[in-house]
Amino acid sequence: MLRATINRSDHEMCGTGPTVGFIATGQAARSIEKILIQPLRTKRGLTATEVAAVQERIVTLRADAHKDMQAANV
């Protein structure tokens, strides 16, 4: 259930980010989605490697969202 919620939220960022001009945010979210989709489809938890990769990409997502917000003067 939590996996599905996280994936859905991330998927929404993939589409919404670029729609509102946050291109880097959308791309960073897409990189997370690419990791989450297979475990979700196969109904399994993330491996330690996948967890580490998601954690790295969340750092990037936060930085990109911050840059996009600064560029938009939000």
N, CA and C atoms as a LAMMPS dump frame, in Angstrom:
ITEM: TIMESTEP
0
ITEM: NUMBER OF ATOMS
222
ITEM: BOX BOUNDS ff ff ff
-5.0000000000000000e+02 5.0000000000000000e+02
-5.0000000000000000e+02 5.0000000000000000e+02
-5.0000000000000000e+02 5.0000000000000000e+02
ITEM: ATOMS id mol type element x y z
1 1 1 N 0.824 -1.192 0
2 1 2 C 0 0 0
3 1 3 C 0.87 1.259 0
4 2 1 N 1.848 1.3 0.895
5 2 2 C 2.734 2.461 0.951
6 2 3 C 3.524 2.603 -0.337
7 3 1 N 3.993 1.458 -0.884
8 3 2 C 4.727 1.498 -2.163
9 3 3 C 3.887 2.148 -3.246
10 4 1 N 2.624 1.743 -3.315
11 4 2 C 1.729 2.284 -4.34
12 4 3 C 1.504 3.778 -4.143
13 5 1 N 1.366 4.202 -2.907
14 5 2 C 1.161 5.627 -2.611
15 5 3 C 2.383 6.442 -2.998
16 6 1 N 3.548 5.936 -2.642
17 6 2 C 4.793 6.635 -2.982
18 6 3 C 4.954 6.702 -4.494
19 7 1 N 4.713 5.584 -5.158
20 7 2 C 4.85 5.568 -6.617
21 7 3 C 3.867 6.533 -7.263
22 8 1 N 2.644 6.581 -6.776
23 8 2 C 1.624 7.476 -7.35
24 8 3 C 2.043 8.937 -7.169
25 9 1 N 2.511 9.28 -5.984
26 9 2 C 2.948 10.664 -5.728
27 9 3 C 4.114 11.04 -6.64
28 10 1 N 5.061 10.121 -6.764
29 10 2 C 6.204 10.37 -7.633
30 10 3 C 5.751 10.504 -9.082
31 11 1 N 4.854 9.627 -9.498
32 11 2 C 4.351 9.674 -10.872
33 11 3 C 3.668 11.022 -11.154
34 12 1 N 2.94 11.523 -10.195
35 12 2 C 2.281 12.826 -10.361
36 12 3 C 3.313 13.938 -10.537
37 13 1 N 4.429 13.865 -9.803
38 13 2 C 5.493 14.863 -9.97
39 13 3 C 6.107 14.779 -11.368
40 14 1 N 6.195 13.566 -11.897
41 14 2 C 6.747 13.382 -13.247
42 14 3 C 5.965 14.19 -14.272
43 15 1 N 4.66 14.212 -14.122
44 15 2 C 3.819 14.935 -15.072
45 15 3 C 3.576 16.383 -14.702
46 16 1 N 3.336 16.638 -13.433
47 16 2 C 2.997 17.987 -12.985
48 16 3 C 4.192 18.928 -13.052
49 17 1 N 5.367 18.436 -12.679
50 17 2 C 6.56 19.286 -12.685
51 17 3 C 6.754 20 -14.02
52 18 1 N 6.904 19.257 -15.1
53 18 2 C 7.104 19.903 -16.396
54 18 3 C 5.905 20.754 -16.84
55 19 1 N 4.71 20.346 -16.444
56 19 2 C 3.509 21.095 -16.831
57 19 3 C 3.542 22.51 -16.275
58 20 1 N 4.113 22.665 -15.072
59 20 2 C 4.181 23.997 -14.463
60 20 3 C 5.548 24.651 -14.648
61 21 1 N 6.375 24.057 -15.529
62 21 2 C 7.662 24.658 -15.851
63 21 3 C 8.83 24.142 -15.032
64 22 1 N 8.61 23.135 -14.207
65 22 2 C 9.67 22.563 -13.381
66 22 3 C 10.227 21.329 -14.084
67 23 1 N 10.959 21.567 -15.15
68 23 2 C 11.467 20.493 -16.002
69 23 3 C 12.415 19.569 -15.227
70 24 1 N 13.379 20.135 -14.531
71 24 2 C 14.356 19.32 -13.795
72 24 3 C 13.676 18.497 -12.705
73 25 1 N 12.679 19.069 -12.056
74 25 2 C 11.945 18.347 -11.022
75 25 3 C 11.254 17.131 -11.622
76 26 1 N 10.617 17.315 -12.753
77 26 2 C 9.945 16.205 -13.426
78 26 3 C 10.918 15.114 -13.844
79 27 1 N 12.079 15.515 -14.337
80 27 2 C 13.081 14.53 -14.767
81 27 3 C 13.633 13.757 -13.575
82 28 1 N 13.856 14.454 -12.472
83 28 2 C 14.354 13.783 -11.273
84 28 3 C 13.316 12.805 -10.729
85 29 1 N 12.062 13.206 -10.756
86 29 2 C 10.991 12.309 -10.317
87 29 3 C 10.906 11.087 -11.225
88 30 1 N 11.084 11.286 -12.505
89 30 2 C 11.045 10.164 -13.454
90 30 3 C 12.164 9.165 -13.162
91 31 1 N 13.331 9.655 -12.753
92 31 2 C 14.43 8.735 -12.447
93 31 3 C 14.096 7.869 -11.222
94 32 1 N 13.32 8.418 -10.295
95 32 2 C 12.869 7.639 -9.138
96 32 3 C 11.815 6.63 -9.58
97 33 1 N 10.91 7.076 -10.412
98 33 2 C 9.841 6.191 -10.89
99 33 3 C 10.406 4.965 -11.601
100 34 1 N 11.47 5.157 -12.353
101 34 2 C 12.077 4.037 -13.074
102 34 3 C 12.57 2.955 -12.121
103 35 1 N 12.974 3.352 -10.929
104 35 2 C 13.424 2.379 -9.93
105 35 3 C 12.227 1.721 -9.241
106 36 1 N 11.205 2.488 -8.954
107 36 2 C 10.071 1.989 -8.18
108 36 3 C 9.123 1.092 -8.966
109 37 1 N 9.085 1.252 -10.276
110 37 2 C 8.044 0.58 -11.06
111 37 3 C 8.155 -0.947 -11.024
112 38 1 N 9.358 -1.499 -11.135
113 38 2 C 9.491 -2.957 -11.162
114 38 3 C 9.088 -3.609 -9.834
115 39 1 N 9.56 -3.104 -8.706
116 39 2 C 9.087 -3.686 -7.442
117 39 3 C 7.57 -3.577 -7.276
118 40 1 N 6.999 -2.479 -7.734
119 40 2 C 5.549 -2.309 -7.638
120 40 3 C 4.841 -3.346 -8.511
121 41 1 N 5.305 -3.513 -9.737
122 41 2 C 4.675 -4.473 -10.653
123 41 3 C 4.777 -5.906 -10.148
124 42 1 N 5.897 -6.237 -9.542
125 42 2 C 6.097 -7.61 -9.069
126 42 3 C 5.688 -7.788 -7.61
127 43 1 N 5.151 -6.715 -7.017
128 43 2 C 4.656 -6.755 -5.639
129 43 3 C 5.709 -7.255 -4.653
130 44 1 N 6.864 -6.617 -4.741
131 44 2 C 7.95 -6.964 -3.829
132 44 3 C 8.524 -5.687 -3.23
133 45 1 N 9.254 -5.855 -2.177
134 45 2 C 9.938 -4.722 -1.572
135 45 3 C 11.153 -4.332 -2.386
136 46 1 N 11.708 -3.206 -2.065
137 46 2 C 12.914 -2.744 -2.743
138 46 3 C 14.132 -3.46 -2.176
139 47 1 N 15.09 -3.724 -3.032
140 47 2 C 16.359 -4.278 -2.582
141 47 3 C 17.162 -3.163 -1.921
142 48 1 N 18.207 -3.539 -1.233
143 48 2 C 19.078 -2.541 -0.596
144 48 3 C 19.674 -1.608 -1.648
145 49 1 N 20.013 -2.154 -2.79
146 49 2 C 20.565 -1.343 -3.876
147 49 3 C 19.528 -0.346 -4.395
148 50 1 N 18.287 -0.803 -4.533
149 50 2 C 17.214 0.095 -4.996
150 50 3 C 16.935 1.186 -3.974
151 51 1 N 16.943 0.828 -2.699
152 51 2 C 16.725 1.827 -1.642
153 51 3 C 17.809 2.894 -1.709
154 52 1 N 19.051 2.471 -1.833
155 52 2 C 20.158 3.43 -1.914
156 52 3 C 20.014 4.327 -3.135
157 53 1 N 19.613 3.747 -4.261
158 53 2 C 19.449 4.531 -5.485
159 53 3 C 18.314 5.541 -5.336
160 54 1 N 17.222 5.129 -4.713
161 54 2 C 16.103 6.057 -4.494
162 54 3 C 16.54 7.182 -3.561
163 55 1 N 17.261 6.842 -2.509
164 55 2 C 17.736 7.87 -1.579
165 55 3 C 18.613 8.897 -2.288
166 56 1 N 19.514 8.43 -3.141
167 56 2 C 20.368 9.347 -3.911
168 56 3 C 19.528 10.261 -4.791
169 57 1 N 18.547 9.672 -5.447
170 57 2 C 17.73 10.445 -6.383
171 57 3 C 16.793 11.414 -5.668
172 58 1 N 16.407 11.088 -4.442
173 58 2 C 15.594 12.027 -3.662
174 58 3 C 16.404 13.278 -3.346
175 59 1 N 17.67 13.114 -3.047
176 59 2 C 18.544 14.267 -2.816
177 59 3 C 18.58 15.141 -4.073
178 60 1 N 18.725 14.496 -5.217
179 60 2 C 18.736 15.226 -6.495
180 60 3 C 17.385 15.897 -6.739
181 61 1 N 16.305 15.181 -6.48
182 61 2 C 14.962 15.737 -6.665
183 61 3 C 14.773 16.997 -5.825
184 62 1 N 15.171 16.93 -4.576
185 62 2 C 15.036 18.106 -3.708
186 62 3 C 15.846 19.288 -4.229
187 63 1 N 17.077 19.019 -4.659
188 63 2 C 17.932 20.094 -5.176
189 63 3 C 17.345 20.677 -6.458
190 64 1 N 16.872 19.815 -7.339
191 64 2 C 16.293 20.293 -8.601
192 64 3 C 15.003 21.076 -8.36
193 65 1 N 14.188 20.598 -7.435
194 65 2 C 12.947 21.327 -7.122
195 65 3 C 13.279 22.698 -6.539
196 66 1 N 14.278 22.752 -5.695
197 66 2 C 14.695 24.042 -5.126
198 66 3 C 15.162 24.997 -6.231
199 67 1 N 15.973 24.475 -7.161
200 67 2 C 16.445 25.315 -8.27
201 67 3 C 15.29 25.773 -9.144
202 68 1 N 14.371 24.844 -9.445
203 68 2 C 13.212 25.225 -10.263
204 68 3 C 12.373 26.292 -9.575
205 69 1 N 12.203 26.164 -8.264
206 69 2 C 11.414 27.156 -7.529
207 69 3 C 12.121 28.513 -7.504
208 70 1 N 13.435 28.501 -7.341
209 70 2 C 14.186 29.77 -7.368
210 70 3 C 14.073 30.431 -8.736
211 71 1 N 14.185 29.631 -9.77
212 71 2 C 14.096 30.176 -11.126
213 71 3 C 12.716 30.77 -11.406
214 72 1 N 11.7 30.194 -10.772
215 72 2 C 10.336 30.681 -10.966
216 72 3 C 9.972 31.756 -9.94
217 73 1 N 10.913 32.079 -9.061
218 73 2 C 10.682 33.067 -7.995
219 73 3 C 9.517 32.672 -7.094
220 74 1 N 9.431 31.381 -6.763
221 74 2 C 8.357 30.891 -5.889
222 74 3 C 8.809 30.958 -4.465
